[in-house]
Amino acid sequence: MGVLEKIKQIEEEMARTQKNKATEYHLGLLKAKLARYRQQLLEPTSKSGKAGEGFDVQKSGDARVALIGFPSVGKSTLLSKMTNTVSESAAYEFTTLTAIPGVMEYHGARIQLLDLPGIVEGASQGRGRGRQVVSVAKTADLIIIMLDATKSLEQKHLLEVELDTVGVRLNKTKPDVVFKQKPAGGITLNTTVKLTKMDEKTVRTVLAGYKIHNCDVMIREDITVDEFIDVLLGNRKYIPCLYVLNKIDGISLEEVDRLAHQRNTVVISCEMGLNLDYLVERIWEMLGLVKVYTKKRGAHPDLEDPICMRKGSTIEDVCHGIHKSLAANFRYALVWGKSSKFSPHAQKVGLTHLVQDEDVVSIFTK
């Protein structure tokens, strides 16, 4: 029996099984098996045979945004409008056959946009060029799921299912669980919160399903069985997602208003150029980038060429962003801006100081 048949068999058994206290251990074991088979499907252990053709593109700029959607929703048109890259678009499906990169400049940051080929239902199991598309999507800092506003929102659910199946968790955070395997000593399980969605027996059942008999587990969040399995697999990607509904010029104003008020959603029309400026602002906001300006001793700060960092970056990250040798020879830094305790005056700080948006940094070396 092949992996696909095993997956189908488990899914059918889960559908037949009633969800109650008596069956939750059995369902936990089935979910563990299902996750393991799906991982085998995406990451085959066999090395034989001709390698498949991929289309990964070298990551460039300060962040990467992947455009994902079904064929003919306007991804290529959006890329052409927002960057200087021309991506072929036409009135028929599957115009884009490979990943086409473009670069958008905003607030001094260079953001790479990737127009990926349209995916079809079953892409996570290899239909179309689904595996290549989702593997590139896993490298993105932000995923834009592009939808056709004139069609049913069922397309949104189908795309979410495809990405979830391959281990991409949209708009979710990594579960607050510490898991560490050890050579001996059995299973040590500690919790700091009351577990309402599973219990200790379920945890041990799932661990047994993965043949894990010696480990330390610390659960600091009320998680589900699926989230615990994600922790064990350790290869899940937690990526922010923005839902972009295109072709709003083809629906009523009432429907546009209803769609625009949905969470993490932007409504646009590529054809008429409607709301594209707001889309760029939302992309910047969801990427969570901060701009840091540098200042040489005795000179004015360079406000033309900021260093773009992730929120939560430190002075050490700024040093690496300028030159790899700076951190090794670092003495101290002066910081002006929101992160300075003495704003608007400078604060003398070390490598671990957290920078904020529009800070000015002057670095002094040995």
BELTA-V381903 format. One record per backbone hydrogen bond with DSSP energy under -0.5 kcal/mol. CO is the residue of the C=O (numbers start at 0). NH is the residue of the N-H. If there is no record, write none. Layout:
co & nh
CO & NH
CO & NH
//
This chain:
co & nh
1 & 5
2 & 6
3 & 7
4 & 8
5 & 9
6 & 10
7 & 11
8 & 12
9 & 13
10 & 14
11 & 15
12 & 16
17 & 19
19 & 22
19 & 23
22 & 26
23 & 27
24 & 28
25 & 29
26 & 30
27 & 31
28 & 32
29 & 33
30 & 34
31 & 35
32 & 36
33 & 37
34 & 38
35 & 39
36 & 40
37 & 41
38 & 42
62 & 111
63 & 140
63 & 141
64 & 113
65 & 67
65 & 143
66 & 115
67 & 145
68 & 118
69 & 72
73 & 77
74 & 78
75 & 79
76 & 80
77 & 81
78 & 82
84 & 86
94 & 96
98 & 100
99 & 114
101 & 112
102 & 83
103 & 110
105 & 108
108 & 105
108 & 110
109 & 61
109 & 62
109 & 111
110 & 103
111 & 64
112 & 101
112 & 114
113 & 66
113 & 115
114 & 99
119 & 122
121 & 124
121 & 126
122 & 125
126 & 129
128 & 132
129 & 133
130 & 134
131 & 135
132 & 136
133 & 137
135 & 138
136 & 139
140 & 239
141 & 65
142 & 144
142 & 241
143 & 67
143 & 145
144 & 243
146 & 148
146 & 245
147 & 150
151 & 154
152 & 155
152 & 156
153 & 157
154 & 158
155 & 159
156 & 160
157 & 161
158 & 162
159 & 163
160 & 164
161 & 165
162 & 167
163 & 166
166 & 168
166 & 236
167 & 169
168 & 171
168 & 238
174 & 176
175 & 219
176 & 178
177 & 217
179 & 215
185 & 187
185 & 214
186 & 188
187 & 216
189 & 218
193 & 195
198 & 202
199 & 203
200 & 204
201 & 205
202 & 206
203 & 207
204 & 208
205 & 209
206 & 209
206 & 211
207 & 210
210 & 212
213 & 181
214 & 187
215 & 179
216 & 189
216 & 218
217 & 177
217 & 219
218 & 191
218 & 192
220 & 222
223 & 227
224 & 228
225 & 229
226 & 230
227 & 231
228 & 232
229 & 233
236 & 168
236 & 238
238 & 170
239 & 142
241 & 144
241 & 243
242 & 244
242 & 265
243 & 146
243 & 245
244 & 267
245 & 148
246 & 249
247 & 250
251 & 255
252 & 256
253 & 257
254 & 258
255 & 259
256 & 260
258 & 261
261 & 264
263 & 242
265 & 244
267 & 247
268 & 272
268 & 273
273 & 268
274 & 278
275 & 279
276 & 280
277 & 281
278 & 282
279 & 283
280 & 284
281 & 285
282 & 286
283 & 287
283 & 288
287 & 310
289 & 308
290 & 357
290 & 358
291 & 306
292 & 360
293 & 301
295 & 298
300 & 302
301 & 293
305 & 307
306 & 291
306 & 308
308 & 289
309 & 312
312 & 354
313 & 317
314 & 318
315 & 319
316 & 320
317 & 321
318 & 321
318 & 322
322 & 325
322 & 326
324 & 328
326 & 329
328 & 365
331 & 363
332 & 348
333 & 361
334 & 346
335 & 359
336 & 339
339 & 342
341 & 344
346 & 334
346 & 348
348 & 332
349 & 352
350 & 315
352 & 314
355 & 358
358 & 292
359 & 335
360 & 294
361 & 333
363 & 330
363 & 331
//
